Amino acid sequence: MRTMNSNSSTNLTVLDHPLVARDLTILRDAKTNTVDFRAAMARVATILAYFALKELPLKKIAINTPVTATEGFQLDTEIIVVPILRAGLSLVDAILDFVPDAKVGHLGMYRDEETHKPVDYYSKLPKRLDNALVLLVDPMLATGGSADDAIGFLKKQGATNIRFISLISAPEGLNLIQKKYPDVSIITASVDEKLNDDAFIVPGLGDAGDRYFGTL
């Protein structure tokens, strides 16, 4: 793993791991079928979730082992996972494996194929975002439009502690989010080369949602 700082208040974590490199290759390969694509996505999502949840506040509790009394720990913050529909759903299960009691909200957005801008169509969020760690998840950070919209919306709803998790990021999207939201940490498996004229990430892996859900 390597951590990059574009300025003193913005954290970018890019995973640098041989298993991630292997699974990204599977995900990028146009010949990969839906079953193998989903399996590789789940494996990378598990590692993304691990790093996204590395630094969580804990509180001590008293417990009894079969041998003696001792101290244990509980999480000292609520965790809310918010996928950007629909592709963001592909990352949710891996996070819930780590935190089964996390709450899940949903933000519905799609990219207008002509303007390349996000269009909002649905939202359903748990209460008390202000007291929670909010994990906003979307496998592709391309132009940054959807992430920008989603972060802005969450902040208006009271969220103050947001981490954005993506599988693959483009420099254009990263620059937008880092500049506009220096308080939002970004965890990604890869920073790719650029966006093409159709606003797809290069080399990328195509449309993550279509490939994951088999709707090509």
BELCORPE-V224485 format. One line per field, one symbol per residue. burial: 1 if it has 16 or more other C-alpha atoms within 10 Angstrom, else 0. A space follows every 50 residues. Layout:
burial=???
This chain:
burial=00000000011111100001001101100000010011011111111110 11100000000000000000000000011111111111111111110010 01111111110000001100000010001101111111111111111111 10010000111111111111111101110011111111111101100011 1101110110111000
